[in-house]
Amino acid sequence: MQDSTWDRTPLGLETASPCQPRAALAVERSGKDAGKARGFSGNNVHGNGVCGHGGSVNPGLRMLHREVVDEIGGKLFTRLETFGTSGEARWQARDIDHSGGLTRFRVFRDGRAWAGFETPLIGTFNVLNSLAVIVAADSWGIERAAITEALATFKSVSRRCEIRGEVKGITVIDDFAHHPTAVRETLSALRVKFHGRRLVAVFEPRSWSSRLAVFQDEYVSAFAPADYVIVAGVFDSETAVAKGRVLDTRSLIDSIASQNKPAFAISDVDATMQRLGAELRSGDVVAFMSNGGFGGIHEKLILALRSMA
């Protein structure tokens, strides 16, 4: 006997995804029962019916996405939707405008204009995350007006391009970015948001994927949007060695510096603080990126800047 839940052709969003809080707000604005939005269930993580298609991926990855869609599309007990900026996606984000205080974009479905949206979140990756929410919310029967309101009023979650403070004209940002794609997209978003200001990137290799050398080459290009780069020592490197070859921060810095960009490998928080204290000036934007506490460096810098004459 067929499970009646399949008749509703549910779409799922990963429970750990940054999309989920936005989807929850859309359900709340619609007045519907959040329990009926089955994408919030952990059981749907492996049956995710929303497939990112296109977007900010290289041609090789886009080809891989296409192959995955072709392979699994006819085998799912749910509806498969494709979304992104690619012309091949069913749901597309077009006319993306990052100017001003809000990000604006138009959504097209099957090549036809569907609705316009705006969000206070920055970056193309947040447009794609928002588009995933739009696709899922529409499948749950949520009206466009409720989706529009939810995206326009959503204030993000902590540690996603979070402004921790602004002192003496210096803006301090905290972000969870740790793998190369996240580092690149975060810095690209900040470059657009704070156009014309010097962008200082301070990165701590703390997650397992960042501590190991598997992304050694990818990190070189990931820091391209930054004007000035500091890479901290690998977190708990002795433990990381047991897992494989550790990220060579000196080599990484040399590669970044070869692109005529100031870049430094600094092992500890105090030394980093000294470097920043001597270097920062009004108008700078400092982006700290780590999936951990980074030794409380955000607050330490803010306090230090406030104490400066």
C-alpha positions as CSV (number, residue, x, y, z in Angstrom):
1,M,0.0,0.0,0.0
2,Q,1.4,3.3,-1.0
3,D,2.3,5.8,1.7
4,S,-0.2,8.7,1.4
5,T,2.5,11.2,2.3
6,W,4.0,10.8,-1.1
7,D,0.9,12.2,-2.7
8,R,1.8,15.5,-1.2
9,T,5.1,15.5,-3.1
10,P,7.0,17.1,-0.3
11,L,10.3,19.0,-0.7
12,G,13.0,18.8,2.0
13,L,15.6,21.2,3.2
14,E,18.6,20.0,5.2
15,T,18.1,20.5,8.9
16,A,21.6,22.0,9.3
17,S,21.1,24.3,6.3
18,P,21.1,28.1,6.6
19,C,17.9,27.9,4.5
20,Q,15.9,26.3,7.4
21,P,15.4,29.5,9.5
22,R,14.2,31.4,6.5
23,A,11.8,28.6,5.6
24,A,10.5,28.5,9.2
25,L,9.8,32.2,9.0
26,A,7.9,31.8,5.7
27,V,5.7,29.1,7.3
28,E,5.1,31.4,10.3
29,R,4.1,34.3,8.1
30,S,1.7,32.1,6.2
31,G,-0.1,31.0,9.4
32,K,0.3,27.4,8.5
33,D,1.4,24.6,10.8
34,A,5.2,24.3,10.7
35,G,4.8,20.6,11.3
36,K,3.4,20.1,7.9
37,A,6.5,21.5,6.2
38,R,8.2,18.1,6.2
39,G,11.5,19.5,5.2
40,F,12.1,20.4,8.8
41,S,12.2,16.7,9.7
42,G,15.7,15.1,10.1
43,N,14.3,12.1,8.3
44,N,14.3,14.2,5.1
45,V,18.0,15.0,5.1
46,H,18.9,12.1,2.9
47,G,15.8,12.5,0.7
48,N,16.3,16.2,-0.1
49,G,14.0,17.0,-3.0
50,V,15.6,20.4,-3.7
51,C,18.6,20.3,-5.9
52,G,20.8,23.3,-6.5
53,H,21.5,23.7,-10.2
54,G,23.9,26.2,-11.6
55,G,24.7,29.1,-9.3
56,S,28.3,30.0,-8.4
57,V,29.9,26.7,-9.4
58,N,32.5,26.0,-12.0
59,P,31.6,24.3,-15.3
60,G,32.9,20.9,-14.0
61,L,30.6,21.0,-11.0
62,R,27.7,22.2,-13.1
63,M,28.2,19.2,-15.3
64,L,28.3,17.0,-12.2
65,H,25.0,18.5,-10.9
66,R,23.4,17.8,-14.3
67,E,24.6,14.2,-14.3
68,V,23.2,13.7,-10.7
69,V,19.8,15.2,-11.7
70,D,19.6,12.9,-14.8
71,E,20.6,9.9,-12.7
72,I,18.3,10.2,-9.8
73,G,15.4,12.3,-11.2
74,G,13.3,9.3,-12.1
75,K,14.0,7.3,-9.0
76,L,12.7,9.6,-6.3
77,F,9.4,9.2,-4.5
78,T,9.1,13.0,-4.4
79,R,9.2,15.9,-6.8
80,L,12.7,17.0,-8.0
81,E,13.1,20.8,-8.6
82,T,16.2,22.5,-10.0
83,F,17.1,26.1,-9.1
84,G,19.9,28.5,-9.5
85,T,21.2,31.2,-11.9
86,S,21.8,28.7,-14.8
87,G,19.5,28.8,-17.8
88,E,19.0,25.1,-17.3
89,A,17.3,25.4,-13.9
90,R,13.5,25.4,-13.7
91,W,13.6,28.1,-11.0
92,Q,16.0,30.9,-11.8
93,A,17.2,34.0,-9.9
94,R,17.7,36.8,-12.4
95,D,18.5,40.6,-12.3
96,I,20.3,40.3,-9.0
97,D,21.0,43.7,-7.6
98,H,23.4,44.1,-4.6
99,S,23.4,47.9,-4.6
100,G,21.9,49.8,-1.7
101,G,21.0,48.3,1.7
102,L,19.1,45.3,0.3
103,T,19.7,42.5,-2.1
104,R,17.0,42.4,-4.8
105,F,16.3,39.7,-7.4
106,R,13.6,38.4,-9.6
107,V,12.5,34.8,-9.8
108,F,11.5,33.0,-13.0
109,R,9.9,29.6,-13.2
110,D,9.9,27.7,-16.5
111,G,11.2,30.9,-18.2
112,R,8.3,33.1,-17.0
113,A,8.5,35.9,-14.4
114,W,7.1,34.5,-11.1
115,A,7.8,37.2,-8.4
116,G,10.3,39.8,-7.2
117,F,12.1,39.6,-3.8
118,E,14.4,41.5,-1.6
119,T,16.4,40.5,1.5
120,P,18.8,42.2,3.9
121,L,21.2,39.3,3.4
122,I,24.3,39.9,1.2
123,G,26.0,37.7,-1.4
124,T,24.9,35.6,-4.4
125,F,25.0,32.5,-2.2
126,N,22.3,34.0,0.0
127,V,20.2,34.7,-3.1
128,L,20.5,31.0,-4.0
129,N,19.7,29.9,-0.4
130,S,16.6,32.2,-0.5
131,L,15.6,30.7,-3.9
132,A,15.8,27.2,-2.3
133,V,13.4,28.4,0.4
134,I,11.1,29.9,-2.2
135,V,10.9,26.6,-4.1
136,A,10.2,24.6,-1.0
137,A,7.7,27.1,0.4
138,D,5.8,27.2,-2.8
139,S,5.5,23.4,-2.8
140,W,4.1,23.6,0.8
141,G,1.3,25.9,-0.5
142,I,2.6,29.1,1.1
143,E,1.4,32.2,-0.7
144,R,3.9,34.4,-2.5
145,A,3.1,37.4,-0.3
146,A,4.1,35.4,2.8
147,I,7.3,34.3,1.2
148,T,8.1,37.8,0.2
149,E,7.5,39.2,3.7
150,A,9.6,36.4,5.3
151,L,12.6,37.0,3.1
152,A,12.4,40.8,3.4
153,T,12.3,40.7,7.2
154,F,14.7,37.8,7.9
155,K,17.7,39.1,9.9
156,S,20.0,36.2,9.4
157,V,21.6,34.0,12.0
158,S,24.7,34.6,14.1
159,R,28.1,34.2,12.6
160,R,27.0,34.8,9.0
161,C,28.6,38.0,8.0
162,E,27.7,39.2,11.4
163,I,28.8,42.7,12.3
164,R,30.2,42.4,15.8
165,G,31.0,46.1,16.2
166,E,32.3,49.3,14.5
167,V,35.0,51.3,16.3
168,K,36.8,54.3,15.0
169,G,35.5,53.7,11.5
170,I,36.7,50.0,11.5
171,T,34.0,47.4,11.0
172,V,34.5,44.0,12.7
173,I,32.8,41.0,11.0
174,D,32.4,37.4,12.3
175,D,31.7,34.6,9.9
176,F,31.5,30.8,10.2
177,A,33.3,30.3,6.8
178,H,35.9,27.6,6.8
179,H,36.0,25.6,3.5
180,P,37.3,27.4,0.4
181,T,33.9,28.0,-1.2
182,A,32.5,29.6,1.9
183,V,35.6,31.8,2.3
184,R,35.4,33.0,-1.2
185,E,31.6,33.6,-1.2
186,T,31.8,35.4,2.2
187,L,34.6,37.7,1.1
188,S,32.9,38.3,-2.3
189,A,29.7,39.3,-0.5
190,L,31.6,41.6,1.8
191,R,33.4,43.2,-1.1
192,V,30.1,44.1,-2.7
193,K,28.6,45.3,0.6
194,F,31.5,47.4,1.6
195,H,32.6,48.6,-1.8
196,G,35.5,50.9,-1.9
197,R,36.7,49.9,1.6
198,R,39.8,47.9,2.4
199,L,38.9,44.3,3.2
200,V,41.1,42.5,5.7
201,A,40.6,38.7,5.9
202,V,41.7,36.8,9.1
203,F,41.3,33.1,8.8
204,E,41.7,30.3,11.3
205,P,42.0,26.7,9.9
206,R,39.9,25.0,12.5
207,S,37.5,22.6,10.9
208,W,38.8,19.2,9.8
209,S,38.5,20.1,6.1
210,S,40.5,23.3,6.6
211,R,43.1,21.8,8.9
212,L,44.2,19.3,6.3
213,A,46.0,20.0,3.0
214,V,43.2,18.7,0.8
215,F,42.2,22.3,-0.1
216,Q,45.7,23.7,-0.1
217,D,45.4,25.1,-3.7
218,E,41.8,26.1,-3.5
219,Y,42.4,28.4,-0.6
220,V,44.8,30.5,-2.7
221,S,42.0,31.7,-5.0
222,A,39.5,31.8,-2.1
223,F,41.1,34.9,-0.7
224,A,41.2,36.8,-4.0
225,P,38.4,39.3,-2.9
226,A,40.5,40.4,0.1
227,D,43.0,43.2,0.1
228,Y,45.0,42.0,3.1
229,V,45.2,38.4,4.5
230,I,46.2,36.9,7.8
231,V,46.1,33.1,8.2
232,A,46.4,31.7,11.8
233,G,48.1,28.6,12.8
234,V,46.3,25.3,12.2
235,F,44.1,24.5,15.2
236,D,45.4,21.5,17.2
237,S,47.9,20.6,14.5
238,E,49.3,17.7,16.4
239,T,45.9,15.9,16.3
240,A,45.4,16.9,12.7
241,V,48.7,15.2,11.7
242,A,47.2,11.9,12.6
243,K,44.5,12.4,10.0
244,G,46.8,13.2,7.1
245,R,48.9,16.0,5.6
246,V,48.2,19.3,7.4
247,L,47.5,22.6,5.6
248,D,50.8,24.4,5.0
249,T,50.0,27.9,6.0
250,R,53.4,29.3,5.1
251,S,53.1,27.9,1.6
252,L,49.5,29.3,1.4
253,I,50.7,32.8,2.4
254,D,53.6,32.7,0.0
255,S,51.1,31.9,-2.9
256,I,48.7,34.7,-1.8
257,A,51.6,37.1,-1.4
258,S,52.9,36.3,-4.9
259,Q,49.7,38.0,-6.2
260,N,51.0,41.3,-4.9
261,K,48.8,41.2,-1.9
262,P,50.0,41.7,1.8
263,A,49.7,38.3,3.4
264,F,51.0,36.9,6.7
265,A,51.0,33.6,8.6
266,I,50.6,34.4,12.3
267,S,50.4,31.5,14.7
268,D,48.6,33.0,17.7
269,V,45.9,35.5,18.6
270,D,48.1,37.9,20.5
271,A,50.5,38.3,17.6
272,T,47.6,38.7,15.3
273,M,46.2,41.5,17.5
274,Q,49.5,43.3,17.5
275,R,49.6,43.1,13.7
276,L,46.1,44.4,13.3
277,G,46.6,47.1,15.9
278,A,49.5,48.5,13.9
279,E,47.8,48.1,10.5
280,L,44.2,49.0,10.8
281,R,42.8,52.4,9.9
282,S,39.5,54.1,9.6
283,G,37.4,52.6,6.8
284,D,38.8,49.1,7.0
285,V,36.6,46.0,7.2
286,V,38.0,43.1,9.2
287,A,36.5,39.7,8.5
288,F,37.3,37.0,11.0
289,M,36.5,33.5,9.6
290,S,36.5,30.4,11.7
291,N,34.1,27.6,12.7
292,G,35.2,28.1,16.3
293,G,35.7,30.8,18.9
294,F,39.1,32.0,17.4
295,G,40.3,32.8,21.0
296,G,37.7,35.5,21.4
297,I,39.7,37.6,18.9
298,H,36.6,39.6,17.8
299,E,35.9,41.1,21.2
300,K,39.6,41.5,22.0
301,L,40.0,43.6,18.9
302,I,36.9,45.7,19.6
303,L,38.2,46.4,23.2
304,A,41.7,47.2,21.9
305,L,40.3,49.7,19.3
306,R,38.2,51.4,22.0
307,S,41.2,51.8,24.2
308,M,43.4,53.4,21.6
309,A,43.9,57.1,21.8
